[in-house]
Amino acid sequence: MSERLLKAVEAAEFLGVKKTTIYALTKAGDLPAIIVGRAHFRYSPADLERYIESRKVPELAKAVSEKNRESGTLGQQELQRRREAEAA
């Protein structure tokens, strides 16, 4: 393994969250960790990247998000139209 393992605080900085969130994700089994010693966790940057990829929103949500950024709001009729188009 050539990559440097990150401490919880470094993993938190990498993901832009608090250290307690990193521990909660680890405890829930959502974020893989390597135990070093008795109770020290280390995180692989590759695992953090995979976590990010697994949390990306679907295309419809991205389209809604982009439309909201452009106009500030997205009407319910437009949202329904996009859902129907996506289902077809």
TORZAVO-753969 format. One line per 4 residues: for each residue x, y, z of C-alpha. Coordinates in Angstrom, 1 decimal. Each point is the difference from the previous one (the first is absolute). Layout:
% residues N
X/Y/Z  ...
END
This chain:
% residues 88
0.0/0.0/0.0  1.6/3.2/-1.1  -2.6/2.5/1.2  0.3/1.6/3.3
-2.8/-0.8/2.5  -1.9/2.9/1.5  -0.9/0.6/3.6  -3.7/0.7/0.8
0.6/3.8/0.1  1.7/-0.2/-3.4  -2.8/-2.2/-1.4  -2.6/2.5/1.3
1.9/2.9/-1.7  0.1/-2.1/-3.2  -3.8/-0.4/0.0  -0.8/3.4/1.5
-1.7/-1.4/3.1  0.7/-0.1/3.7  2.1/-2.7/1.6  -3.0/-1.3/1.9
-1.7/-0.6/-3.4  2.9/-2.1/-1.1  -0.3/-2.1/3.1  -3.8/-0.4/-0.4
0.5/-1.1/-3.6  2.6/-2.5/1.0  -2.2/-1.4/2.8  -3.0/-0.3/-2.3
2.2/-1.9/-2.5  -0.3/2.6/-2.7  3.6/1.0/0.0  2.8/-2.6/0.1
2.7/0.5/2.5  3.3/-1.7/0.9  0.6/-0.5/3.7  3.5/0.8/1.1
0.9/-1.0/3.6  -2.8/-0.3/2.4  -2.4/2.7/-1.0  1.6/2.2/-2.7
-1.7/0.2/-3.3  1.6/0.8/-3.4  -1.7/0.6/-3.2  1.0/-0.7/-3.6
-0.3/2.9/-2.4  -1.3/-2.5/-2.6  -2.7/-1.1/2.4  -1.0/3.6/0.6
-0.2/0.6/-3.8  -2.2/-3.1/-0.3  -2.2/1.3/2.8  -0.4/3.3/-1.9
-0.9/-1.9/-3.2  -2.6/-2.1/1.8  -1.7/3.1/1.3  -0.5/1.8/-3.3
-3.6/0.9/-0.8  -1.9/-1.5/-2.9  -0.3/1.9/-3.3  -3.6/1.3/0.8
1.2/1.5/3.3  2.9/1.6/-1.8  -2.3/1.5/-2.6  -2.3/1.4/2.6
3.0/1.4/1.9  1.3/1.6/-3.1  -3.4/1.5/-0.9  -0.3/1.3/3.6
3.4/1.7/-0.2  -1.0/1.6/-3.3  -3.4/1.3/1.0  0.0/-0.1/3.7
-3.1/-2.2/0.1  -1.5/-2.9/-1.9  -3.8/-0.3/-0.4  -1.8/-3.2/1.0
-1.3/-0.4/-3.6  3.5/0.1/-1.4  1.2/-2.5/2.6  -2.9/-2.3/-0.9
0.7/0.3/-3.7  3.6/-0.9/0.5  -0.9/-3.0/2.1  -2.4/-1.3/-2.6
2.6/0.5/-2.7  2.6/-1.9/2.0  -2.5/-2.9/0.6  -0.8/-0.2/-3.7
END
